[in-house]
Amino acid sequence: MRRDLQPLSKEELLDYIEDISKNWLAIDGTWFQTIEREYGLEKAIELDVKQWERFTIIEAKRIIKRFKIPKNGGIPALIKALKYRVYANINKQEFIEIDDNKCVFRMNNCRVQSARKRRGLPDFPCKPVGIVEYGLFAKTIDPRIKTKCIACPPGIHPEDYFCAWEFTITEET
């Protein structure tokens, strides 16, 4: 497989990474929709939370290894790791209020939420999943990091972002 990728240009490889990211999102979405149709939204979210409890840790560990993110690297390590998440290739996100002890991460354009909006559907209620996803991802990068939801559907959020998460670190004494 790698030999098949070697002749590709940088631009072709970047396009391929984008396609892989979209495919990942498609499998996640179609899996969820299948469960929702079979068992209802509440059960689908419950199972999705369980799935994210495992996946987010796997993803974080692979990012740590691939990009040599230092153990207990604090907020700088988390910011670096969040930039390499699979959906970072296809969603628009930003970091604000950055210092050594805190950052706020915003998902400005989420492909899932934007697609629902285009179809006239309400926001997907992803907060229960996000709490697990972002909390465990951050803890895997550095166990000292605390995660707080600022805004996330089904809660109200401003027009310029769908969700926002605050990450803080305090030294244990």
Backbone as CSV, one residue per row, in Angstrom:
resi,resn,N_x,N_y,N_z,CA_x,CA_y,CA_z,C_x,C_y,C_z
1,MET,0.822,-1.202,0.000,0.000,0.000,0.000,0.860,1.258,0.000
2,ARG,1.848,1.330,0.881,2.683,2.525,0.943,3.371,2.790,-0.387
3,ARG,3.738,1.727,-1.080,4.379,1.923,-2.388,3.425,2.598,-3.364
4,ASP,2.139,2.331,-3.220,1.156,2.968,-4.098,1.025,4.464,-3.797
5,LEU,1.325,4.861,-2.577,1.214,6.266,-2.201,2.478,7.063,-2.511
6,GLN,3.600,6.404,-2.593,4.873,7.101,-2.787,4.922,8.001,-4.020
7,PRO,4.348,7.590,-5.154,4.431,8.484,-6.319,3.504,9.705,-6.263
8,LEU,2.609,9.748,-5.278,1.665,10.860,-5.197,2.372,12.145,-4.776
9,SER,1.891,13.251,-5.313,2.425,14.558,-4.927,1.931,14.906,-3.519
10,LYS,2.523,15.933,-2.943,2.090,16.401,-1.632,0.613,16.777,-1.670
11,GLU,0.202,17.476,-2.708,-1.200,17.888,-2.841,-2.133,16.678,-2.947
12,GLU,-1.732,15.676,-3.699,-2.540,14.455,-3.810,-2.636,13.734,-2.464
13,LEU,-1.544,13.709,-1.712,-1.565,13.073,-0.393,-2.476,13.840,0.574
14,LEU,-2.412,15.166,0.521,-3.289,15.966,1.378,-4.756,15.761,1.005
15,ASP,-5.050,15.684,-0.279,-6.419,15.398,-0.718,-6.865,14.018,-0.245
16,TYR,-5.948,13.057,-0.287,-6.248,11.705,0.167,-6.538,11.690,1.669
17,ILE,-5.755,12.432,2.444,-6.003,12.528,3.884,-7.384,13.122,4.142
18,GLU,-7.753,14.132,3.363,-9.091,14.720,3.510,-10.174,13.684,3.196
19,ASP,-9.980,12.918,2.138,-10.952,11.869,1.783,-11.057,10.810,2.880
20,ILE,-9.916,10.400,3.430,-9.933,9.413,4.511,-10.700,9.970,5.710
21,SER,-10.485,11.234,6.013,-11.191,11.865,7.132,-12.694,11.903,6.877
22,LYS,-13.088,12.222,5.665,-14.517,12.231,5.325,-15.091,10.815,5.401
23,ASN,-14.320,9.835,4.970,-14.784,8.438,5.058,-14.958,8.019,6.507
24,TRP,-14.012,8.425,7.373,-14.131,8.117,8.789,-15.421,8.712,9.352
25,LEU,-15.693,9.968,9.004,-16.905,10.616,9.486,-18.154,9.917,8.941
26,ALA,-18.089,9.468,7.694,-19.232,8.771,7.093,-19.518,7.461,7.818
27,ILE,-18.481,6.693,8.149,-18.722,5.430,8.853,-19.255,5.697,10.250
28,ASP,-18.740,6.722,10.908,-19.246,7.091,12.225,-20.720,7.476,12.129
29,GLY,-21.064,8.284,11.139,-22.444,8.743,10.976,-23.399,7.641,10.569
30,THR,-22.989,6.801,9.631,-23.895,5.729,9.198,-24.091,4.697,10.302
31,TRP,-23.026,4.430,11.087,-23.160,3.530,12.239,-24.194,4.103,13.197
32,PHE,-24.049,5.391,13.526,-24.955,6.023,14.471,-26.398,5.977,13.955
33,GLN,-26.598,6.332,12.696,-27.953,6.357,12.134,-28.598,4.967,12.143
34,THR,-27.798,3.942,11.915,-28.318,2.574,11.957,-28.793,2.229,13.361
35,ILE,-27.998,2.559,14.354,-28.375,2.296,15.745,-29.607,3.121,16.123
36,GLU,-29.630,4.388,15.693,-30.764,5.254,16.006,-32.062,4.701,15.415
37,ARG,-32.014,4.251,14.160,-33.219,3.692,13.525,-33.696,2.427,14.254
38,GLU,-32.762,1.617,14.693,-33.094,0.342,15.325,-33.550,0.505,16.784
39,TYR,-32.896,1.406,17.538,-33.121,1.477,18.977,-33.544,2.846,19.497
40,GLY,-33.549,3.872,18.645,-33.935,5.205,19.079,-32.729,6.065,19.414
41,LEU,-32.971,7.378,19.466,-31.901,8.353,19.669,-31.213,8.183,21.023
42,GLU,-31.979,8.002,22.071,-31.391,7.905,23.410,-30.405,6.731,23.501
43,LYS,-30.803,5.573,23.001,-29.925,4.397,23.036,-28.714,4.602,22.123
44,ALA,-28.927,5.228,20.966,-27.810,5.475,20.039,-26.765,6.380,20.697
45,ILE,-27.209,7.417,21.399,-26.271,8.304,22.086,-25.557,7.539,23.205
46,GLU,-26.281,6.729,23.944,-25.668,5.921,25.012,-24.560,5.032,24.450
47,LEU,-24.826,4.361,23.341,-23.816,3.490,22.727,-22.685,4.299,22.101
48,ASP,-23.012,5.469,21.563,-21.988,6.332,20.984,-21.011,6.805,22.064
49,VAL,-21.538,7.139,23.225,-20.681,7.528,24.349,-19.717,6.397,24.682
50,LYS,-20.216,5.168,24.744,-19.362,4.014,25.053,-18.280,3.827,23.983
51,GLN,-18.652,4.031,22.740,-17.687,3.912,21.652,-16.609,4.978,21.773
52,TRP,-17.000,6.217,22.087,-16.029,7.312,22.214,-15.132,7.139,23.431
53,GLU,-15.629,6.479,24.465,-14.780,6.187,25.625,-13.539,5.398,25.206
54,ARG,-13.682,4.580,24.206,-12.556,3.777,23.724,-11.793,4.489,22.610
55,PHE,-12.526,5.000,21.612,-11.861,5.552,20.431,-10.996,6.764,20.748
56,THR,-11.486,7.686,21.575,-10.746,8.923,21.816,-9.393,8.656,22.465
57,ILE,-9.325,7.631,23.312,-8.058,7.257,23.942,-7.118,6.635,22.912
58,ILE,-7.647,5.773,22.071,-6.837,5.167,21.000,-6.270,6.254,20.095
59,GLU,-7.141,7.178,19.680,-6.698,8.256,18.798,-5.623,9.108,19.472
60,ALA,-5.832,9.472,20.734,-4.856,10.298,21.456,-3.505,9.588,21.567
61,LYS,-3.526,8.318,21.892,-2.263,7.566,22.030,-1.516,7.480,20.702
62,ARG,-2.240,7.300,19.619,-1.583,7.244,18.311,-1.001,8.606,17.930
63,ILE,-1.709,9.669,18.252,-1.204,11.020,17.976,0.044,11.286,18.815
64,ILE,0.016,10.912,20.081,1.176,11.077,20.961,2.394,10.401,20.349
65,LYS,2.203,9.177,19.911,3.315,8.406,19.354,3.792,8.992,18.023
66,ARG,2.893,9.230,17.110,3.237,9.693,15.769,3.931,11.052,15.795
67,PHE,3.425,11.955,16.624,3.925,13.331,16.614,4.806,13.649,17.827
68,LYS,5.227,12.600,18.518,6.190,12.722,19.630,5.777,13.804,20.627
69,ILE,4.539,13.720,21.055,4.013,14.671,22.025,4.504,14.257,23.413
70,PRO,5.114,15.188,24.145,5.707,14.818,25.436,4.671,14.428,26.484
71,LYS,5.037,13.453,27.313,4.192,13.031,28.420,4.015,14.218,29.368
72,ASN,2.777,14.415,29.831,2.459,15.522,30.741,2.918,16.862,30.173
73,GLY,2.687,17.057,28.873,3.112,18.274,28.186,2.174,19.449,28.355
74,GLY,1.109,19.276,29.145,0.215,20.380,29.464,-0.596,20.886,28.282
75,ILE,-1.000,22.128,28.403,-1.854,22.763,27.391,-1.167,22.817,26.021
76,PRO,0.127,23.155,25.925,0.767,23.155,24.603,0.690,21.790,23.909
77,ALA,0.858,20.712,24.668,0.769,19.366,24.094,-0.655,19.070,23.629
78,LEU,-1.636,19.489,24.420,-3.033,19.264,24.041,-3.382,20.014,22.760
79,ILE,-2.973,21.266,22.671,-3.260,22.049,21.465,-2.664,21.359,20.239
80,LYS,-1.430,20.929,20.352,-0.782,20.231,19.240,-1.564,18.971,18.876
81,ALA,-1.939,18.181,19.868,-2.649,16.927,19.619,-4.016,17.158,18.981
82,LEU,-4.747,18.159,19.454,-6.074,18.439,18.888,-5.991,18.789,17.400
83,LYS,-4.888,19.372,16.988,-4.713,19.734,15.575,-4.541,18.507,14.681
84,TYR,-4.212,17.359,15.272,-3.998,16.141,14.493,-5.157,15.152,14.581
85,ARG,-6.234,15.510,15.250,-7.393,14.607,15.296,-7.933,14.435,13.882
86,VAL,-8.536,13.296,13.640,-8.960,12.975,12.276,-9.932,14.019,11.721
87,TYR,-10.820,14.533,12.542,-11.777,15.507,12.015,-11.196,16.906,11.868
88,ALA,-10.003,17.134,12.400,-9.370,18.441,12.231,-9.072,18.720,10.759
89,ASN,-9.020,17.666,9.950,-8.777,17.818,8.516,-9.994,18.316,7.750
90,ILE,-11.172,18.213,8.354,-12.401,18.524,7.610,-13.323,19.505,8.321
91,ASN,-13.053,19.803,9.587,-13.839,20.777,10.334,-13.005,22.034,10.545
92,LYS,-13.670,23.157,10.713,-12.954,24.399,11.010,-12.981,24.600,12.519
93,GLN,-11.784,24.708,13.095,-11.686,24.863,14.537,-10.660,25.933,14.876
94,GLU,-10.719,26.447,16.104,-9.767,27.476,16.530,-9.497,27.348,18.023
95,PHE,-8.383,27.939,18.428,-7.991,28.012,19.832,-7.936,29.481,20.220
96,ILE,-8.502,29.798,21.374,-8.455,31.168,21.885,-8.066,31.111,23.363
97,GLU,-7.792,32.288,23.938,-7.464,32.400,25.362,-6.367,31.407,25.747
98,ILE,-5.301,31.407,24.983,-4.236,30.430,25.179,-3.157,30.958,26.114
99,ASP,-2.847,30.183,27.147,-1.636,30.390,27.938,-1.195,29.024,28.448
100,ASP,-0.222,28.974,29.312,0.312,27.686,29.763,-0.669,26.884,30.610
101,ASN,-1.693,27.538,31.148,-2.622,26.867,32.049,-4.044,26.731,31.511
102,LYS,-4.303,27.300,30.336,-5.681,27.299,29.842,-5.715,27.524,28.338
103,CYS,-6.708,26.921,27.711,-7.062,27.284,26.341,-8.533,26.980,26.134
104,VAL,-9.115,27.678,25.187,-10.486,27.411,24.778,-10.435,26.951,23.331
105,PHE,-11.068,25.827,23.094,-11.147,25.221,21.767,-12.564,25.405,21.258
106,ARG,-12.688,25.910,20.034,-14.011,26.086,19.419,-14.099,25.307,18.117
107,MET,-15.231,24.668,17.932,-15.531,24.018,16.661,-16.425,24.987,15.893
108,ASN,-15.810,25.737,14.987,-16.530,26.782,14.260,-17.425,26.224,13.168
109,ASN,-16.944,25.224,12.479,-17.748,24.582,11.443,-17.607,23.080,11.578
110,CYS,-18.652,22.452,12.036,-18.712,21.005,12.216,-19.492,20.429,11.035
111,ARG,-18.881,19.521,10.313,-19.546,18.957,9.128,-20.884,18.307,9.469
112,VAL,-20.961,17.650,10.618,-22.216,17.001,11.019,-23.293,18.051,11.256
113,GLN,-22.978,19.054,12.052,-23.974,20.080,12.376,-24.333,20.924,11.149
114,SER,-23.349,21.229,10.329,-23.623,22.020,9.114,-24.530,21.276,8.153
115,ALA,-24.322,19.976,8.024,-25.181,19.169,7.143,-26.615,19.154,7.669
116,ARG,-26.771,19.036,8.968,-28.111,19.052,9.562,-28.777,20.411,9.332
117,LYS,-28.009,21.456,9.494,-28.538,22.810,9.289,-29.026,22.987,7.846
118,ARG,-28.224,22.505,6.888,-28.612,22.610,5.468,-29.910,21.865,5.186
119,ARG,-30.150,20.785,5.913,-31.368,19.979,5.725,-32.549,20.495,6.539
120,GLY,-32.337,21.595,7.278,-33.405,22.152,8.096,-33.653,21.377,9.375
121,LEU,-32.690,20.562,9.804,-32.829,19.772,11.019,-32.238,20.517,12.211
122,PRO,-32.708,20.205,13.411,-32.113,20.842,14.591,-30.684,20.321,14.808
123,ASP,-29.936,21.041,15.616,-28.585,20.582,15.957,-28.636,19.171,16.536
124,PHE,-27.622,18.397,16.221,-27.481,17.084,16.823,-27.071,17.278,18.282
125,PRO,-27.716,16.595,19.230,-27.406,16.794,20.653,-26.141,16.035,21.079
126,CYS,-24.999,16.574,20.718,-23.736,15.848,20.888,-23.037,16.074,22.216
127,LYS,-23.581,16.898,23.095,-22.896,17.225,24.348,-22.506,15.992,25.173
128,PRO,-23.394,14.991,25.356,-22.982,13.825,26.157,-21.755,13.115,25.566
129,VAL,-21.698,13.065,24.251,-20.555,12.451,23.582,-19.333,13.350,23.736
130,GLY,-19.511,14.646,23.533,-18.405,15.592,23.616,-17.741,15.617,24.984
131,ILE,-18.531,15.508,26.035,-17.973,15.501,27.387,-16.992,14.341,27.541
132,VAL,-17.396,13.176,27.081,-16.532,11.998,27.153,-15.365,12.132,26.181
133,GLU,-15.675,12.485,24.948,-14.652,12.579,23.898,-13.541,13.559,24.275
134,TYR,-13.885,14.792,24.569,-12.868,15.802,24.858,-12.207,15.579,26.225
135,GLY,-12.996,15.167,27.204,-12.436,14.932,28.527,-11.397,13.824,28.534
136,LEU,-11.720,12.693,27.924,-10.771,11.575,27.904,-9.595,11.840,26.972
137,PHE,-9.831,12.539,25.866,-8.723,12.884,24.973,-7.709,13.732,25.735
138,ALA,-8.197,14.776,26.406,-7.307,15.672,27.158,-6.571,14.921,28.264
139,LYS,-7.289,14.067,29.004,-6.664,13.299,30.091,-5.606,12.332,29.559
140,THR,-5.804,11.816,28.355,-4.811,10.918,27.771,-3.551,11.695,27.410
141,ILE,-3.712,12.920,26.950,-2.557,13.763,26.626,-1.826,14.155,27.911
142,ASP,-2.597,14.559,28.933,-1.997,14.942,30.212,-3.077,14.769,31.291
143,PRO,-2.888,13.830,32.218,-3.918,13.550,33.232,-4.285,14.739,34.115
144,ARG,-3.473,15.788,34.116,-3.759,16.969,34.937,-4.785,17.900,34.298
145,ILE,-5.087,17.700,33.023,-5.971,18.623,32.303,-7.436,18.355,32.665
146,LYS,-8.122,19.425,32.989,-9.567,19.382,33.266,-10.299,19.964,32.063
147,THR,-11.444,19.406,31.758,-12.236,19.830,30.602,-13.595,20.337,31.063
148,LYS,-13.991,21.478,30.508,-15.294,22.069,30.829,-15.991,22.439,29.530
149,CYS,-17.242,22.087,29.423,-18.043,22.456,28.258,-18.536,23.892,28.434
150,ILE,-18.219,24.711,27.456,-18.712,26.094,27.448,-20.053,26.156,26.725
151,ALA,-20.124,25.495,25.584,-21.358,25.444,24.802,-21.316,24.216,23.916
152,CYS,-22.462,23.553,23.781,-22.544,22.385,22.908,-24.011,21.989,22.773
153,PRO,-24.456,21.653,21.567,-25.833,21.198,21.410,-26.080,19.934,22.253
154,PRO,-27.229,19.839,22.875,-28.451,20.565,22.552,-28.544,21.947,23.186
155,GLY,-27.522,22.361,23.920,-27.533,23.699,24.496,-27.400,24.774,23.427
156,ILE,-27.643,25.980,23.849,-27.562,27.126,22.939,-26.093,27.451,22.671
157,HIS,-25.817,27.851,21.446,-24.465,28.268,21.065,-24.579,29.450,20.112
158,PRO,-23.529,30.277,20.048,-23.557,31.408,19.116,-23.519,30.917,17.660
159,GLU,-23.812,31.795,16.751,-23.794,31.447,15.321,-22.398,31.125,14.805
160,ASP,-21.356,31.684,15.426,-20.012,31.524,14.874,-19.288,30.251,15.329
161,TYR,-19.900,29.455,16.212,-19.341,28.144,16.533,-20.434,27.224,17.064
162,PHE,-20.191,25.926,16.927,-21.158,24.931,17.385,-20.889,24.482,18.814
163,CYS,-19.606,24.300,19.140,-19.283,23.926,20.512,-17.971,24.583,20.902
164,ALA,-17.789,24.709,22.221,-16.559,25.269,22.762,-16.234,24.541,24.056
165,TRP,-14.949,24.298,24.231,-14.464,23.541,25.387,-13.305,24.285,26.017
166,GLU,-13.325,24.380,27.337,-12.239,25.018,28.063,-11.377,23.923,28.703
167,PHE,-10.099,24.032,28.479,-9.135,23.093,29.063,-8.247,23.874,30.012
168,THR,-8.138,23.394,31.243,-7.281,24.036,32.230,-6.380,22.983,32.859
169,ILE,-5.284,23.456,33.366,-4.360,22.562,34.056,-3.936,23.225,35.351
170,THR,-3.924,22.445,36.388,-3.442,22.926,37.677,-2.425,21.922,38.171
171,GLU,-1.410,22.424,38.761,-0.383,21.548,39.332,-0.924,20.921,40.606
172,GLU,-0.825,19.621,40.694,-1.222,18.920,41.916,-0.169,19.192,42.987
173,THR,-0.627,19.488,44.196,0.334,19.733,45.263,0.192,18.717,46.367
